[in-house]
Amino acid sequence: MQKRLVILFSLIILPFLVKAQLKAFTDSVIQISGITMTADSLRAIPAVSIVVKGQNRGTISNSQGVFSIVAFKGDTLTFRAVGFRRKDYRIPASLSGNSYSMIQLMTEDTVYLAETVIRPYPTKKEFERLFVSMDIPDDMYEIARKNNETAKLRALASSIPIDAGGAYNVLMQKQQQALYYTGQQAPQNIFNPIAWAQFIEAWKRGDFKRKQ
């Protein structure tokens, strides 16, 4: 009897515990929306990387410096951009609601690179010899052209398994074919002259020979 009471009490109290945990999780999530600007002239900074510190989540501000990211209250956002100092912003845990707007000001920074000395080739003939034998890597257009070659696409198609979309299309085609011939006899390829011609050509090529 006592065991039944414990089970009954657990079933009654469990929905309230789940609801309380769900509410706590919902309250801790917040969407941060804002704009990144320069501290001196209030000019929008595009392509600023905004990353949640310690996590592999982030976003990038658009051409107007506008960004939006979902995080937890108490997380720290790291702002990085080329030519600007890194800025960390900790989201206050005491914020109310699930949305917050902000303006992140960033200060320009000067980066000093190591000295680079450029020297010419000793002679013109040496330059011509090295220039002719230079191995120039493919650019993006050449890589894209090679990746779209018919032979390479066929090789990839034969080795890559069918995805969910392809499996769905095959299933729909089979169902459509079954519904199309409902109530009648489906045609047989044994009476199809095209199928016979393909069979004879395959026989001549030796496609049906037993592989040793």
Secondary structure, 3 states (H helix, E strand, C coil): CHHHHHHHHHHHHHHHHHHHHHHHHHHHEEEEEEEEEECCCCCECCCCEEEECCCCCEEECCCCCEEEEEEECCCEEEEECCCECCEEEECCCCCCCCEEEEEEEECECCCCCCCCCCCCCCCHHHHHHHHHCCCCCCCHHHHHHHHCCHHHHHHHHHHCCCCHHHHHHHHHHHHHHHHHCCCCCCCCHHHCHHHHHHHHHHHHHCCCCCCC
